[in-house]
Amino acid sequence: MAAIDVSNADQRTAAPTPAGRRKKGGGVWWRHALALLALVFALFPILFIVSSAFNNAGTLSTSGLMPTRFGTDNFKDLFADPARPYWTWFKNSMIISVVSTIATLFLGACAAYSFSRLRWTGRRTGLLAILLLQMFPAVLAFGALYITFANVGNVLPAVGLNTLAGLILVYLGGAMGSNIWLLKGYFDTVPKELDEAAYIDGASHARIFFTITLRLVTPILATVAMLAFVGLWGEFLLASIFLTDVNQQTLAVGLWQTRNADVNRYFGQFVAGAVIASIPVVLVYLSLQKQLIGGLTQGSVK
C-alpha cells in the first residue's frame, strides 16, 4: 500500500503535460493580439505624419505610410517661406510655455502651501470656490477675456491683445484651479512634524517653504510642470483669438494657417513643422516620466 501511495503522489506532483500547458495558456494569445492592435492603432498616425514629412512630393494626395520620394524638401520649403516664419512661431511657443509653466508652478505651490499648512479665515470657502470655478465652461469666458484685454491694451499696450505677455496672463488664471488642488493633495502627505521642528529652530514660513517643503514635493512639481508645458505648447483656441499678427503667433496657430491656406499644396510643410514641434514634448515626457507616475499616484490620496 505504501508503494501504491508513493506512486500516486508522484503522479499528482508530476509536471503537467504539454497539452495541459497549452490548455492553460490558451487564453493568453488574445491579450497579446489586443495589445498589438492597440500599438498599431497608436503608431499609425505617427508613422503617416513622419512619412509624409520626408516625402518630397509634399502633397496630401501623394502621402502614404512609405514616402514615394524620400528627402527633406518639405523642411527646406518650410524654413525658406518668408510668409510663414516657423522659427519665430517656435520661439513664441517656447517663451509662452516656459514662462507660463514656471509662473504657474510658483503661484500654485505658494497657494497650495497656504491651503495645506496655514489656518486662516475663508480657507475652506476658498478651496470650494476654486473647485466650483473649474466647473464653469472656459469657452464661455473667451468673449469676456477678449473685451477685457482689448480695453486693457488701450491703457497698457504691453499686456493687451496680440501680445505674448497678455496671453501668458490669461493662461496663468486658467491653470490655477486644478493645479492648486493637485499640489495641495501632495502637500498634505508631507508630515507636519517637520514644520514644527523647523519652527522650534526659529525658521519662518517662507524658509520652511523654500528650503524644506519644496524639496520634499519634487515629484508633484515635476508632474504639474510637465502637464502645464504640454498643455500650453499645443493650445490653439485662446492663442488664435489673442494673437493675430503673424510674427506673434504660436506654432499651433501658425501651422493651422499653413494647412488652412491650401491643404493639398502645403501639407508637406504642415507635417514637417508638426514633426519638429513634437520634439520638445517628447523630450519633456522622457525626462520626467518617473516623476509623473510618482506625483499622480501619491498626490491623488491624502
C-alpha positions as YAML, in Angstrom:
chain: A
units: angstrom
residues:
- id: 1
  name: MET
  ca: [0.00, 0.00, 0.00]
- id: 2
  name: ALA
  ca: [2.90, 2.37, 0.78]
- id: 3
  name: ALA
  ca: [4.35, 1.81, -2.68]
- id: 4
  name: ILE
  ca: [0.97, 2.50, -4.27]
- id: 5
  name: ASP
  ca: [0.56, 5.73, -2.25]
- id: 6
  name: VAL
  ca: [4.02, 6.91, -3.23]
- id: 7
  name: SER
  ca: [3.33, 6.27, -6.90]
- id: 8
  name: ASN
  ca: [0.03, 8.13, -6.72]
- id: 9
  name: ALA
  ca: [1.74, 11.07, -5.01]
- id: 10
  name: ASP
  ca: [4.38, 11.10, -7.74]
- id: 11
  name: GLN
  ca: [1.66, 11.20, -10.37]
- id: 12
  name: ARG
  ca: [-0.11, 14.07, -8.63]
- id: 13
  name: THR
  ca: [3.09, 16.13, -8.35]
- id: 14
  name: ALA
  ca: [4.31, 15.33, -11.82]
- id: 15
  name: ALA
  ca: [4.76, 18.21, -14.24]
- id: 16
  name: PRO
  ca: [1.77, 18.96, -16.45]
- id: 17
  name: THR
  ca: [1.81, 17.53, -19.94]
- id: 18
  name: PRO
  ca: [2.44, 19.76, -22.98]
- id: 19
  name: ALA
  ca: [-1.24, 19.51, -23.83]
- id: 20
  name: GLY
  ca: [-2.12, 20.74, -20.33]
- id: 21
  name: ARG
  ca: [0.28, 23.65, -20.64]
- id: 22
  name: ARG
  ca: [-1.21, 24.62, -23.97]
- id: 23
  name: LYS
  ca: [-4.68, 24.45, -22.49]
- id: 24
  name: LYS
  ca: [-3.68, 26.56, -19.51]
- id: 25
  name: GLY
  ca: [-2.04, 29.27, -21.67]
- id: 26
  name: GLY
  ca: [-4.53, 29.05, -24.49]
- id: 27
  name: GLY
  ca: [-6.43, 32.13, -23.32]
- id: 28
  name: VAL
  ca: [-3.41, 34.43, -23.33]
- id: 29
  name: TRP
  ca: [-2.92, 34.90, -27.07]
- id: 30
  name: TRP
  ca: [-5.87, 37.27, -27.45]
- id: 31
  name: ARG
  ca: [-4.35, 39.64, -24.90]
- id: 32
  name: HIS
  ca: [-1.17, 39.91, -26.93]
- id: 33
  name: ALA
  ca: [-3.23, 40.36, -30.08]
- id: 34
  name: LEU
  ca: [-5.24, 43.14, -28.44]
- id: 35
  name: ALA
  ca: [-2.07, 44.87, -27.21]
- id: 36
  name: LEU
  ca: [-0.55, 44.62, -30.69]
- id: 37
  name: LEU
  ca: [-3.71, 46.06, -32.23]
- id: 38
  name: ALA
  ca: [-3.66, 48.99, -29.79]
- id: 39
  name: LEU
  ca: [0.02, 49.59, -30.59]
- id: 40
  name: VAL
  ca: [-0.64, 49.64, -34.33]
- id: 41
  name: PHE
  ca: [-3.60, 51.98, -33.80]
- id: 42
  name: ALA
  ca: [-1.42, 54.38, -31.79]
- id: 43
  name: LEU
  ca: [1.58, 54.28, -34.12]
- id: 44
  name: PHE
  ca: [-0.33, 54.57, -37.41]
- id: 45
  name: PRO
  ca: [-0.85, 58.39, -37.34]
- id: 46
  name: ILE
  ca: [2.73, 58.95, -36.17]
- id: 47
  name: LEU
  ca: [4.12, 56.80, -38.97]
- id: 48
  name: PHE
  ca: [1.89, 58.56, -41.50]
- id: 49
  name: ILE
  ca: [2.99, 62.05, -40.39]
- id: 50
  name: VAL
  ca: [6.70, 61.19, -40.29]
- id: 51
  name: SER
  ca: [6.47, 59.50, -43.71]
- id: 52
  name: SER
  ca: [4.64, 62.49, -45.19]
- id: 53
  name: ALA
  ca: [7.22, 64.89, -43.72]
- id: 54
  name: PHE
  ca: [10.06, 63.12, -45.55]
- id: 55
  name: ASN
  ca: [8.11, 62.70, -48.79]
- id: 56
  name: ASN
  ca: [9.40, 65.20, -51.34]
- id: 57
  name: ALA
  ca: [6.12, 65.08, -53.23]
- id: 58
  name: GLY
  ca: [4.79, 67.33, -50.48]
- id: 59
  name: THR
  ca: [1.05, 66.93, -51.13]
- id: 60
  name: LEU
  ca: [-1.76, 65.23, -49.28]
- id: 61
  name: SER
  ca: [-2.80, 63.17, -52.31]
- id: 62
  name: THR
  ca: [0.67, 61.59, -52.62]
- id: 63
  name: SER
  ca: [1.15, 60.85, -48.90]
- id: 64
  name: GLY
  ca: [1.23, 57.31, -47.54]
- id: 65
  name: LEU
  ca: [2.81, 55.04, -44.97]
- id: 66
  name: MET
  ca: [6.00, 54.94, -47.03]
- id: 67
  name: PRO
  ca: [7.41, 58.01, -48.78]
- id: 68
  name: THR
  ca: [7.46, 57.75, -52.58]
- id: 69
  name: ARG
  ca: [10.28, 60.30, -52.91]
- id: 70
  name: PHE
  ca: [12.35, 60.32, -49.75]
- id: 71
  name: GLY
  ca: [14.02, 63.64, -48.91]
- id: 72
  name: THR
  ca: [13.95, 66.80, -46.84]
- id: 73
  name: ASP
  ca: [12.42, 69.24, -49.32]
- id: 74
  name: ASN
  ca: [9.40, 69.85, -47.07]
- id: 75
  name: PHE
  ca: [11.64, 71.09, -44.26]
- id: 76
  name: LYS
  ca: [13.61, 73.33, -46.64]
- id: 77
  name: ASP
  ca: [10.42, 74.83, -48.07]
- id: 78
  name: LEU
  ca: [9.05, 75.41, -44.57]
- id: 79
  name: PHE
  ca: [12.14, 77.25, -43.35]
- id: 80
  name: ALA
  ca: [12.57, 79.26, -46.56]
- id: 81
  name: ASP
  ca: [8.99, 80.57, -46.73]
- id: 82
  name: PRO
  ca: [9.11, 84.27, -45.64]
- id: 83
  name: ALA
  ca: [5.32, 84.40, -45.20]
- id: 84
  name: ARG
  ca: [5.49, 81.64, -42.59]
- id: 85
  name: PRO
  ca: [8.24, 82.37, -40.03]
- id: 86
  name: TYR
  ca: [8.39, 78.93, -38.45]
- id: 87
  name: TRP
  ca: [11.24, 79.58, -36.04]
- id: 88
  name: THR
  ca: [9.54, 82.77, -34.84]
- id: 89
  name: TRP
  ca: [6.45, 80.71, -34.05]
- id: 90
  name: PHE
  ca: [8.66, 78.14, -32.33]
- id: 91
  name: LYS
  ca: [10.31, 80.85, -30.22]
- id: 92
  name: ASN
  ca: [6.95, 82.37, -29.26]
- id: 93
  name: SER
  ca: [5.56, 78.98, -28.21]
- id: 94
  name: MET
  ca: [8.69, 78.25, -26.18]
- id: 95
  name: ILE
  ca: [8.56, 81.62, -24.40]
- id: 96
  name: ILE
  ca: [4.86, 81.29, -23.58]
- id: 97
  name: SER
  ca: [5.14, 77.67, -22.44]
- id: 98
  name: VAL
  ca: [8.27, 78.07, -20.32]
- id: 99
  name: VAL
  ca: [7.30, 81.36, -18.65]
- id: 100
  name: SER
  ca: [3.72, 80.24, -18.02]
- id: 101
  name: THR
  ca: [4.88, 76.88, -16.65]
- id: 102
  name: ILE
  ca: [7.35, 78.47, -14.22]
- id: 103
  name: ALA
  ca: [4.84, 81.10, -13.07]
- id: 104
  name: THR
  ca: [2.07, 78.52, -12.75]
- id: 105
  name: LEU
  ca: [4.32, 76.26, -10.72]
- id: 106
  name: PHE
  ca: [5.40, 79.02, -8.34]
- id: 107
  name: LEU
  ca: [1.94, 80.53, -7.79]
- id: 108
  name: GLY
  ca: [0.29, 77.11, -7.49]
- id: 109
  name: ALA
  ca: [2.88, 75.88, -4.98]
- id: 110
  name: CYS
  ca: [2.50, 79.02, -2.85]
- id: 111
  name: ALA
  ca: [-1.29, 78.76, -2.85]
- id: 112
  name: ALA
  ca: [-1.22, 75.01, -2.14]
- id: 113
  name: TYR
  ca: [1.16, 75.52, 0.78]
- id: 114
  name: SER
  ca: [-1.13, 78.18, 2.19]
- id: 115
  name: PHE
  ca: [-4.20, 75.95, 1.91]
- id: 116
  name: SER
  ca: [-2.39, 72.89, 3.26]
- id: 117
  name: ARG
  ca: [-0.30, 74.29, 6.11]
- id: 118
  name: LEU
  ca: [-1.82, 77.59, 7.24]
- id: 119
  name: ARG
  ca: [-5.13, 78.10, 9.01]
- id: 120
  name: TRP
  ca: [-6.95, 81.33, 8.14]
- id: 121
  name: THR
  ca: [-10.50, 82.59, 7.79]
- id: 122
  name: GLY
  ca: [-12.08, 81.63, 4.46]
- id: 123
  name: ARG
  ca: [-9.68, 78.76, 3.74]
- id: 124
  name: ARG
  ca: [-12.38, 76.16, 3.17]
- id: 125
  name: THR
  ca: [-14.55, 78.63, 1.28]
- id: 126
  name: GLY
  ca: [-11.64, 79.48, -0.98]
- id: 127
  name: LEU
  ca: [-11.00, 75.83, -1.81]
- id: 128
  name: LEU
  ca: [-14.65, 75.25, -2.66]
- id: 129
  name: ALA
  ca: [-14.74, 78.43, -4.77]
- id: 130
  name: ILE
  ca: [-11.73, 77.26, -6.78]
- id: 131
  name: LEU
  ca: [-13.40, 73.90, -7.33]
- id: 132
  name: LEU
  ca: [-16.67, 75.47, -8.46]
- id: 133
  name: LEU
  ca: [-14.91, 77.85, -10.83]
- id: 134
  name: GLN
  ca: [-13.30, 74.88, -12.57]
- id: 135
  name: MET
  ca: [-16.77, 73.58, -13.46]
- id: 136
  name: PHE
  ca: [-17.53, 76.74, -15.44]
- id: 137
  name: PRO
  ca: [-17.03, 76.13, -19.19]
- id: 138
  name: ALA
  ca: [-13.90, 78.01, -20.20]
- id: 139
  name: VAL
  ca: [-15.14, 78.61, -23.74]
- id: 140
  name: LEU
  ca: [-17.92, 80.85, -22.44]
- id: 141
  name: ALA
  ca: [-15.31, 83.18, -20.95]
- id: 142
  name: PHE
  ca: [-13.45, 83.80, -24.21]
- id: 143
  name: GLY
  ca: [-15.65, 86.73, -25.21]
- id: 144
  name: ALA
  ca: [-15.25, 88.41, -21.83]
- id: 145
  name: LEU
  ca: [-11.49, 87.87, -21.90]
- id: 146
  name: TYR
  ca: [-11.23, 89.36, -25.37]
- id: 147
  name: ILE
  ca: [-13.14, 92.50, -24.41]
- id: 148
  name: THR
  ca: [-11.21, 92.82, -21.12]
- id: 149
  name: PHE
  ca: [-7.78, 92.64, -22.71]
- id: 150
  name: ALA
  ca: [-8.85, 94.86, -25.60]
- id: 151
  name: ASN
  ca: [-9.65, 97.57, -23.05]
- id: 152
  name: VAL
  ca: [-6.53, 96.83, -21.01]
- id: 153
  name: GLY
  ca: [-4.45, 97.20, -24.17]
- id: 154
  name: ASN
  ca: [-5.65, 100.78, -24.54]
- id: 155
  name: VAL
  ca: [-4.05, 101.62, -21.20]
- id: 156
  name: LEU
  ca: [-1.19, 99.10, -21.09]
- id: 157
  name: PRO
  ca: [-0.33, 98.05, -24.66]
- id: 158
  name: ALA
  ca: [2.34, 95.62, -23.43]
- id: 159
  name: VAL
  ca: [-0.27, 93.27, -21.95]
- id: 160
  name: GLY
  ca: [-3.15, 93.80, -24.36]
- id: 161
  name: LEU
  ca: [-4.31, 91.81, -27.34]
- id: 162
  name: ASN
  ca: [-1.75, 90.45, -29.79]
- id: 163
  name: THR
  ca: [0.97, 90.33, -27.10]
- id: 164
  name: LEU
  ca: [2.69, 87.34, -25.56]
- id: 165
  name: ALA
  ca: [2.50, 88.87, -22.08]
- id: 166
  name: GLY
  ca: [-1.27, 89.23, -22.28]
- id: 167
  name: LEU
  ca: [-1.72, 85.63, -23.37]
- id: 168
  name: ILE
  ca: [0.54, 84.46, -20.53]
- id: 169
  name: LEU
  ca: [-1.64, 86.30, -18.00]
- id: 170
  name: VAL
  ca: [-4.72, 84.55, -19.36]
- id: 171
  name: TYR
  ca: [-3.03, 81.16, -19.15]
- id: 172
  name: LEU
  ca: [-1.98, 81.78, -15.56]
- id: 173
  name: GLY
  ca: [-5.52, 82.47, -14.45]
- id: 174
  name: GLY
  ca: [-6.97, 79.41, -16.14]
- id: 175
  name: ALA
  ca: [-4.42, 76.93, -14.82]
- id: 176
  name: MET
  ca: [-4.57, 77.76, -11.12]
- id: 177
  name: GLY
  ca: [-7.62, 75.74, -10.04]
- id: 178
  name: SER
  ca: [-6.71, 72.18, -10.91]
- id: 179
  name: ASN
  ca: [-3.03, 72.71, -10.12]
- id: 180
  name: ILE
  ca: [-3.78, 74.04, -6.64]
- id: 181
  name: TRP
  ca: [-5.91, 71.01, -5.79]
- id: 182
  name: LEU
  ca: [-3.33, 68.61, -7.18]
- id: 183
  name: LEU
  ca: [-0.47, 70.29, -5.33]
- id: 184
  name: LYS
  ca: [-2.43, 70.56, -2.08]
- id: 185
  name: GLY
  ca: [-3.19, 66.83, -2.10]
- id: 186
  name: TYR
  ca: [0.53, 66.11, -2.26]
- id: 187
  name: PHE
  ca: [1.47, 68.77, 0.29]
- id: 188
  name: ASP
  ca: [-0.90, 67.12, 2.77]
- id: 189
  name: THR
  ca: [1.21, 63.93, 2.61]
- id: 190
  name: VAL
  ca: [4.29, 65.74, 3.95]
- id: 191
  name: PRO
  ca: [4.49, 65.26, 7.76]
- id: 192
  name: LYS
  ca: [3.67, 68.42, 9.66]
- id: 193
  name: GLU
  ca: [6.18, 67.42, 12.34]
- id: 194
  name: LEU
  ca: [8.91, 68.69, 10.00]
- id: 195
  name: ASP
  ca: [7.35, 72.15, 10.06]
- id: 196
  name: GLU
  ca: [7.02, 72.07, 13.83]
- id: 197
  name: ALA
  ca: [10.67, 71.09, 14.23]
- id: 198
  name: ALA
  ca: [11.69, 73.95, 11.95]
- id: 199
  name: TYR
  ca: [9.52, 76.39, 13.97]
- id: 200
  name: ILE
  ca: [11.34, 75.37, 17.13]
- id: 201
  name: ASP
  ca: [14.66, 76.17, 15.42]
- id: 202
  name: GLY
  ca: [13.32, 79.62, 14.53]
- id: 203
  name: ALA
  ca: [12.52, 79.15, 10.83]
- id: 204
  name: SER
  ca: [9.79, 81.25, 9.24]
- id: 205
  name: HIS
  ca: [7.03, 80.06, 6.91]
- id: 206
  name: ALA
  ca: [8.95, 81.29, 3.88]
- id: 207
  name: ARG
  ca: [12.14, 79.50, 4.87]
- id: 208
  name: ILE
  ca: [10.27, 76.26, 5.58]
- id: 209
  name: PHE
  ca: [8.50, 76.51, 2.25]
- id: 210
  name: PHE
  ca: [11.60, 77.15, 0.12]
- id: 211
  name: THR
  ca: [14.17, 75.02, 1.96]
- id: 212
  name: ILE
  ca: [12.15, 72.04, 3.23]
- id: 213
  name: THR
  ca: [8.74, 71.62, 1.66]
- id: 214
  name: LEU
  ca: [9.66, 72.26, -1.98]
- id: 215
  name: ARG
  ca: [12.44, 69.68, -1.80]
- id: 216
  name: LEU
  ca: [10.04, 67.04, -0.47]
- id: 217
  name: VAL
  ca: [7.38, 67.64, -3.13]
- id: 218
  name: THR
  ca: [9.63, 67.45, -6.19]
- id: 219
  name: PRO
  ca: [7.59, 64.67, -7.89]
- id: 220
  name: ILE
  ca: [4.36, 66.65, -7.91]
- id: 221
  name: LEU
  ca: [6.19, 69.79, -9.03]
- id: 222
  name: ALA
  ca: [7.62, 67.88, -11.98]
- id: 223
  name: THR
  ca: [4.18, 66.45, -12.73]
- id: 224
  name: VAL
  ca: [2.46, 69.83, -12.74]
- id: 225
  name: ALA
  ca: [5.28, 71.36, -14.78]
- id: 226
  name: MET
  ca: [5.04, 68.67, -17.43]
- id: 227
  name: LEU
  ca: [1.26, 68.79, -17.67]
- id: 228
  name: ALA
  ca: [1.31, 72.58, -17.87]
- id: 229
  name: PHE
  ca: [4.04, 72.70, -20.51]
- id: 230
  name: VAL
  ca: [2.44, 70.09, -22.75]
- id: 231
  name: GLY
  ca: [-0.98, 71.72, -22.47]
- id: 232
  name: LEU
  ca: [0.33, 75.21, -23.26]
- id: 233
  name: TRP
  ca: [2.60, 74.04, -26.07]
- id: 234
  name: GLY
  ca: [-0.32, 72.81, -28.17]
- id: 235
  name: GLU
  ca: [-3.01, 75.27, -27.03]
- id: 236
  name: PHE
  ca: [-4.90, 76.69, -30.00]
- id: 237
  name: LEU
  ca: [-8.22, 78.35, -29.14]
- id: 238
  name: LEU
  ca: [-7.06, 81.22, -26.95]
- id: 239
  name: ALA
  ca: [-3.88, 81.74, -28.97]
- id: 240
  name: SER
  ca: [-5.87, 82.05, -32.20]
- id: 241
  name: ILE
  ca: [-8.12, 84.70, -30.60]
- id: 242
  name: PHE
  ca: [-5.44, 86.78, -28.88]
- id: 243
  name: LEU
  ca: [-2.62, 86.60, -31.46]
- id: 244
  name: THR
  ca: [-3.45, 87.95, -34.90]
- id: 245
  name: ASP
  ca: [-0.06, 89.24, -36.08]
- id: 246
  name: VAL
  ca: [1.87, 86.53, -37.94]
- id: 247
  name: ASN
  ca: [5.06, 87.35, -36.03]
- id: 248
  name: GLN
  ca: [3.30, 87.00, -32.66]
- id: 249
  name: GLN
  ca: [1.59, 83.69, -33.33]
- id: 250
  name: THR
  ca: [2.42, 80.34, -31.78]
- id: 251
  name: LEU
  ca: [3.23, 77.08, -33.51]
- id: 252
  name: ALA
  ca: [-0.31, 75.75, -33.23]
- id: 253
  name: VAL
  ca: [-1.86, 78.84, -34.83]
- id: 254
  name: GLY
  ca: [0.84, 79.24, -37.47]
- id: 255
  name: LEU
  ca: [0.76, 75.62, -38.60]
- id: 256
  name: TRP
  ca: [-3.03, 75.68, -38.73]
- id: 257
  name: GLN
  ca: [-2.92, 78.69, -41.04]
- id: 258
  name: THR
  ca: [-0.32, 76.91, -43.18]
- id: 259
  name: ARG
  ca: [-2.65, 73.97, -43.57]
- id: 260
  name: ASN
  ca: [-5.73, 76.15, -43.99]
- id: 261
  name: ALA
  ca: [-4.19, 78.09, -46.90]
- id: 262
  name: ASP
  ca: [-4.16, 75.08, -49.24]
- id: 263
  name: VAL
  ca: [-4.45, 71.65, -47.66]
- id: 264
  name: ASN
  ca: [-3.09, 69.68, -50.60]
- id: 265
  name: ARG
  ca: [-0.28, 72.06, -51.55]
- id: 266
  name: TYR
  ca: [1.12, 72.87, -48.09]
- id: 267
  name: PHE
  ca: [0.50, 69.52, -46.45]
- id: 268
  name: GLY
  ca: [4.18, 68.58, -46.63]
- id: 269
  name: GLN
  ca: [5.23, 71.77, -44.86]
- id: 270
  name: PHE
  ca: [2.49, 71.28, -42.27]
- id: 271
  name: VAL
  ca: [3.58, 67.77, -41.28]
- id: 272
  name: ALA
  ca: [7.26, 68.77, -41.36]
- id: 273
  name: GLY
  ca: [6.53, 71.52, -38.88]
- id: 274
  name: ALA
  ca: [4.43, 69.16, -36.77]
- id: 275
  name: VAL
  ca: [7.29, 66.65, -36.54]
- id: 276
  name: ILE
  ca: [9.70, 69.32, -35.26]
- id: 277
  name: ALA
  ca: [7.05, 70.71, -32.89]
- id: 278
  name: SER
  ca: [6.64, 67.28, -31.26]
- id: 279
  name: ILE
  ca: [10.31, 67.06, -30.23]
- id: 280
  name: PRO
  ca: [10.11, 69.28, -27.11]
- id: 281
  name: VAL
  ca: [7.04, 67.42, -25.84]
- id: 282
  name: VAL
  ca: [8.73, 64.05, -26.31]
- id: 283
  name: LEU
  ca: [11.87, 65.25, -24.53]
- id: 284
  name: VAL
  ca: [9.86, 66.57, -21.59]
- id: 285
  name: TYR
  ca: [7.95, 63.30, -21.24]
- id: 286
  name: LEU
  ca: [11.08, 61.17, -21.44]
- id: 287
  name: SER
  ca: [12.93, 63.26, -18.86]
- id: 288
  name: LEU
  ca: [10.07, 63.50, -16.33]
- id: 289
  name: GLN
  ca: [8.10, 60.27, -16.80]
- id: 290
  name: LYS
  ca: [9.19, 58.79, -13.45]
- id: 291
  name: GLN
  ca: [8.16, 61.91, -11.56]
- id: 292
  name: LEU
  ca: [4.85, 61.96, -13.44]
- id: 293
  name: ILE
  ca: [3.88, 58.49, -12.18]
- id: 294
  name: GLY
  ca: [5.00, 59.17, -8.62]
- id: 295
  name: GLY
  ca: [3.36, 62.58, -8.43]
- id: 296
  name: LEU
  ca: [-0.03, 61.46, -9.74]
- id: 297
  name: THR
  ca: [-0.26, 58.31, -7.60]
- id: 298
  name: GLN
  ca: [0.98, 59.82, -4.33]
- id: 299
  name: GLY
  ca: [-0.86, 63.09, -4.68]
- id: 300
  name: SER
  ca: [-4.21, 61.52, -5.53]
- id: 301
  name: VAL
  ca: [-4.86, 60.43, -1.93]
- id: 302
  name: LYS
  ca: [-4.19, 62.15, 1.37]
...
